[in-house]
Amino acid sequence: VSLWQRVVQANRPGPPEHSVPFRAASAAAVCIAAAACWRQGELSAAMCLFTIGATVVGNVVSYRRRARPWPAVKPILAACAVGGFVWFIATVTHNATPGDISTVEGPLAVLFAWVLSTHAFDVPARKDVAYSLAGSAALMAVAAAQSVDLSLAGYVIGWGACGLFGLVSMWKSIAEVRGVPWRALAASTLAVLLVGAALVSVLPAPRVSASLIFPSSSAGSEVGSPSDLTDGAASLPAHAADPHGRIGVGGFLGFARSLDTAARDTLGNQVVLRVRASRPNFWIGETYDEWNGESWLQSGDTSGGPGVPQLPPGSPFTIPATVDEAGALVSGPPDIQTFFLAQSGPNLVFHADQAQRVYIQSRTLLLPGDGTIVSSTSMGAGTVYTVVSDDTEASGAQLRLATLPGWVPESGLAPALTAKERRNDLQRPHPYPQVAALARQIASGIPTSATSGPRTYDVVEAVEQWMSSHVRYTTDIPRLPSGADAVTSFLFGSRKGYCEQISTATVVMLRSLGIVAREAVGYVPGSYNPITDLYDVEAKDAHAWVQVWFPGYGWENFDPTAVVPLANPTPGSVFAHDLAKSLGGLPWIPIGALVLGAVAAWTLLRRRGRRPATWSHQVANDLARGGARRGRPRRAGETLTAYGERLARADPGGRDALLAVTALVERYTYGGIEPTAEQLAGALAFARRYRTTGRIGRGGRPPPQERASANASSKEAPAASSGR
Amino acid sequence: MAAWAGVAHSSGSGWVQAVGALLAAVLLVGMVAPVFLLRRVSAVCTANPSDGEARDRVAVTVVTDRPLRIRPLRPTGPVARAGGPARGPRSVEVELVPSRRGVVGSVAVELATCAPLGLLWWAREVEVGLARPLHVAPRTGRPSPLKVGRDDRPGGAPERVPAGTGEPRGVRPYASGDPRRLVHWPVTSHAGKLMVRESERQRDDPVTVDLVLPHDPDRAEAAAERTMAQITEVLRTGHEVVLATDEPSGRVTRGVSDRVDLGRRLARAVPPPLVGGEEAGPVDPRGGERR
């Protein structure tokens, strides 16, 4: 068979497909996929309605003409397909941004919807309907690529159900099966769900690619003037738009000009942003360097516009690297983070350390110089932006070397901290003699060399260690008395607190030892959703931690609170954890009682179903089971009398009894001769004994009537007696 | 699916990966489930005819416990589908077209299913025992000219046997099925019960066919077909036939009562065992049959 013949054979129209459920499920799958694309903004409402309408009408027409398809329909559909491709190429050529897949997905969804809509008019055969069903997967893929939350779940479930029902209907049609194969449907659904869950668990987590740029569109409107967002100062976008300089995001008041450690609202569980990131990280919002005993403040000139550098307009914004960030570390893979804001928040651009590029629909970005990136665009719900960071962590050994006397960074560059910055980052409102003594006591336990004192990294680790063993984490702490110092109260009082108290005390202790440190606030990764591949960052994931300056490496993050796991989760572990958590919350005692009751009822019903209908069945069953125990199971088609004789040959001692019982049963079964109550009881008792005991031997007792005849027989022929 | 997984993995979209996992699960279940279903399937032949003819269709009834596609392999036959309800046993007529004569005790069939999703067919070959042996007679070939000679041996009067026509032999009591015209009314009135005339004809010596099949299957089949045609013609003329064949149990020489019996004998016939590497017995160079 030549290749051409194979092609012709493959394209030969198949027999008409008569299954209406198969067609209906296929059309429904296409409609649901189109609706999902509309829900994700990939299809307009008009295009979605057109797709649904054309799919339904096309399938009806195809079904009615399945035996005699119109000859002209194929050329027309081919022309439609070619037209669709031409439109797609033209649209992508003119509108798509190279490397930005988001600009291709929209036209791609329209192309898929167009092809499926027109194809619906030519689905006479089974394989055509199957193609239509398979094509809906492409639409679902486009919708799935854009979904960042669980709202797509309903569409996926509906599409999957239609697909499975369609496939089962196709099998029904192939195998000429009548009726609805509920068991096949349920079993295949269960199997697909189990295998799908296993695959999701086993497959490695989706990895953010460095070659694809994520959507950078913003739902927020660009503000006409930065003063629209300020809290009075005209030139700089503020972090908050209320006169007090505070904004509460899910209850957290930290993203402002100041961080009051004495005030804290109850943080909620609402998702404030979702992050798709290459790896979990500290997503920093802003830093503080000035501590007044109760609150952290920013000492920078946040109100003077000229002092704050602005980046040239136009996304992507390139963040200039500091001298230290260009230091000794080998650059690893970039950490690409895409933030999807679920709630309005401060116009801070959260990011991992050492941001290099920011893709955001903003007129400009401002860099106050403390690691904070501020947008001039409002950051409303729906805002999406992408940050590419080169967050390469230095190892402990490298950081230890960095503070050796006379150590010169490999980059050969001098430290980037100015004297003013250094002074600010060592600032304390008062000497803190108790705190300094405690810090010195902690540092004294660190082994030192003869030429130098304790190294900065070791000191930070020692303080962290001390915190972990002497401080108890709780958010339920009394409000700080007026005029009291938060650090002193925390370290020499209850020693109970949360991240703000712990990190603040750490910074003050380090500063008292002459180590440059500051307070940082932002978010840490929340729960990882393996379905959306997003970290769902909730309000309670707002966090405060410590940044310590290392020459040559810049600001390094330390988390003395140490309550946030930073291990990269795998979908399997997350799935197992969530499953265990969900199962653990179930009311197991009532469920167990219910299951036990169901099992007991099922057992009773099953035993009742197995109960013999009449006493003769009971006797026959007992004899068969007893015979099987003796290695002589009843053969198929063997009469009870024949079976009894065969058993009697193997067990001569019980011959009379066996034959009497089988005769009694056969007389009743086929002759309708009712036994007396005594005979009945005797037969049942004998059969039960025969079933339960290994051998009856000479102990076998026939039923009374037969016993009488046996007695009579023994009188006439003692030699034939059973020897009783 | 690999491309899908690659795109999902590199694009970082969890939903794409989830939908891809769902698709992969559907494909996996659709491709693997038939294997497990086939392992549990059963097919039993509940009825089949005892006789058939080579290259002619013979329908056997097969009962299966789930929807299947049944393709007879040995003997071959057209595909049959065991459809019907989704659950429970169902019977299907499977047509066999044996290419050669022989005694068929079991049929090799290919059971195939694509349940429950119809994505991929899996097949398993099983041997289904027939409810009773099927004797496949050879096709009726072209009879070679056969001259049936008269018994001209000297001796007494030839044995005569009752016959429907011929010379009068006597009367006998009426038996159910006797033609009314044979009733002999005078004897009936004399005897008080219905009596009919009985005729007789001269009994010939049976025609003896000694069939020695060659070992070449094609030649053996051709010989059997000619024998089938030849003996059928002889039987049609009313002569008795004694057929000698080799059967697996040994040499069998026995009379042939009718065409069905002839077909069975020829179905069972096998070539004689080889003696010293050569075919035993005389072989007709025209095809192995001799008289």
Interface residues (C-beta under 8 A of the other chain):
Chain A: I101 A137 M140 A141 A143 A144 A145 S147 L152 V156 G160 G163 L164 L167 V168 M170 W171 K172 S173 I174 A175 E176 V177 R178 G179 V180 P181 W182 R183 A184 L185 A187 S188 A191 V192 L193 L194 V195 G196 L199 V200 L203 P204 A205 P206 R207 V208 S209 S211 L212 F214 R276 N529 P530 I531 T532 D533 L534
Chain B: W4 A5 A8 H9 S10 S11 G12 S13 G14 W15 V16 Q17 A18 V19 G20 A21 L22 L23 A24 A25 V26 L28 V29 G30 A33 P67 L68 R69 R81 G83 G84 P85 A86 R87 T113 C114 A115 P116 L117 G118 L119
